[in-house]
Amino acid sequence: MRLTIENGRVIDPVSGRDERVSVHLENGCIAGMGVAPAGFVAQQTIDAAGMVVAPGLIDLAARLREPGFEYRATLESEMRAALAGGVTSLSCPPDTDPPLDEPGLVEMLKHRARGLNGAKLFPLGALTVGLKGEVITEMAELAEAGCVGFSAGPEISVDTQTLLRAMQYAKTFGFTVWLQPQDPQLARGGVAHGGAVAGRLGLPGVPVIAETVALHTIFELMRVTGCRVHLCRLSSAAGIELVRRAKAEGLPVSCDIAVHHLHLTDVDIGWFDSHYRVHPPFRAQRDRDAIRAAVADGTVDAICSDHTPVDDDAKLLPFSEAEPGVTGLELLLPLTLKWAQESGVPLAGALARITSAAAPILGTGTGSLEVGAPADLCLFDPDEHWVVEPSQLLSQGRHSPFLGLEVSGRVRSTIVGGELVYTRAA
């Protein structure tokens, strides 16, 4: 397929390009910029007037709910949501049912995803069998099946000795271990940030030290093993500062935050609104402000959606009983743009956090618009205003704390591997 995109504002965070220029795609790659390559004849031309042409978004955390939780979402529904959000590559955590701890499960999931012509799928394998924290999985076999890293799940449910051995194994093969820094003992039973708001509402809290204690442990193990670690969903100012020091020390660490943590705090829980029940919980304003600053200065490498579809039966319950999780694939772009506008961050810098900065963490080779790069692109109107409503979302999980909010920035077309796989109806 030979495709030309013309009249769009092309923004490439890698090269610094920001200009109106035609983009030519052929054989799944970017064949040229500006004047078409010799002999190139487009089979289809897209008029991108008024739109930004950017690398396809890369989402480091999107639960697709297969296998095991199809009543909450299906691979088909969430892939449609990904494309509608401009996401061309995504990573799914291993906490499915059964967990992704066997090569056959990973191969099946990737095969299903390929058949849907959706976003490129990069699964994480389970660090331990059944995510029980007891026996290390055969990481080498899982990597051969397509896993790009290995996760312990939504918290460090692995005893320190097992985690040490797992990191030694990972270091031997050059694998990355993905860890969400939360000590399960300190966080046990908590549903909200351990602060004054939770105290007034009578909700059990998750203290900040649940994150910082876990981070101290992880960094000590990194110093011993040399293992590369990606930290998932940081939530506190204290945690951000520890990561900043670890990077200054030279530890091989990267990190991300969920896009909703850029905007909300524990005060937003209001009167026990379960739409604000997330993991890790929304923390105090100083934490939110520290996260915003850390994304802007590059301490935080990437922004992810932390997309977690939840069904009505699990979400519409009293706050402490409701399941944590919100829909995010279709909101990753507009919420990132909202943060950038409020923080004075240039558009290219904002896009970098959801494209080029996330790419090396997954090892995808995508995230840029340089000639020869994979033709994964997102075309969006940065000035289109729309209201977040359930009827506007393609995800099967439609619970979000941003329902009713007017946002700017909407995807018009998504291209994966040089193929136009999504176009929003006018």
C-alpha positions, 0 to 999 in steps of 0.5 A: 500500500502506497499512501500519501498524507498531505497538508498536515502539520508534521511533528516528530519529537525525535528529529525536531521536525515541525512543519507542513510537509507531505508524508509518503508511506510504502511497504509499511515504512515511511518512504519520504518527506516532502517530494515523493521518492522517485517512482512513487505513485500514491494509491490513496491520498489523505488530506490532513489540513488542520490536523497534526501528523504525529507518530502513533501513540505508544501506551505502556499499560493497557489491560485488554482483559483477555484471557479470562475477563471477557465479560469486562472487555474483549480484545476486539473492543479494546483494540478498536478503542486503541485505534480511536485513541491514536494508539498504534503500539501497546503493552498489556500487563500479565494479570489475566486469568490465567496469567501470562506465565506460559508461552502458549498463552502469549502466542495465542494472545499475539495471534488473536491481536494480529488477526484484528488488524489493530494496534501492535501488541507487546505483552509482558510476561509474568515474573512468577508462576501464576503471579503468586510470587513463589516460583520464577517463570521461564523468562527466556521461553516467554521472551521467545514467545513475544514478551518484551518484559516481565512484571510481578503484577499490580504490586510487589507480591514477591518476597525479596529473595525471589525478586533478587533471583528473578532480577539475576535471571533477567540480567543474565538475558538482558530482560527488563523487569517491570515493577509497580512500587507498592509494598503489599504489607504497608498498603494492605486494605488501603483504598485511598491516599493515606492522608487527611481526606481519607481520614475524614471519609473514614477510608483505609489509606495507602501511605506514601511509604508503601511506595518509597519502601518498595523503591528503596528495596528495588534500587538496592537489588538493582545495585547488586544485580545490575538488572534493568527495571521499569517502574510503573505508575509512580504516584508520590512526590517522595517516590519521584525524588527517589527516582531522580536520585537513582537516575543521577546515580546511573542506575538503569531505571525508567518510569511512567505515570498514569495520565489521570495522575497528572490531573486529579488528587485525593480531594477529587474523591468527593463523596465516595465517587467510585469512578475515582477508585484507582490503583495506586490511589490519587494522592495529595496536591503536592504529589500531583504537582511533583508528578507534573513537574517530573514529566516536564523535566524528563524525570518521568520517561513516559505517560501511559493510560493505565487502561483498566476496563471495569464492568458496572457490577464491579464499579458501581459499589461503595467506594471501598468495595469498588474495583479500581480502574478506569478507561483510558485508551481514548483519553491518553492523547487529550489528557496529555494535551491538557496537561501540556497546555496547563504546564506550558509544555510545547506540543512536541514535548508532550507528544514525546512522552506518549511516543518517542520516550516510550518506544525504547522502553518497549524496544519497538523501534517506533515513535518517530517519523524519520524516513525508513521508520515503521509507518505507524502514525496518528492524525489528530485535530488539536483544536477539536473540542469534545465532551467525554461521555460513555456514548463517545467511547468505544471501549467496553469499559466506560467508567472514568473520573473525566466523564462530562469533561470537555477536552481538546484534541481528537484523533481523525485517522490512525495508520499501523504498518502503513495501512489506514486502520481507523478513520473517525466518521465526520 
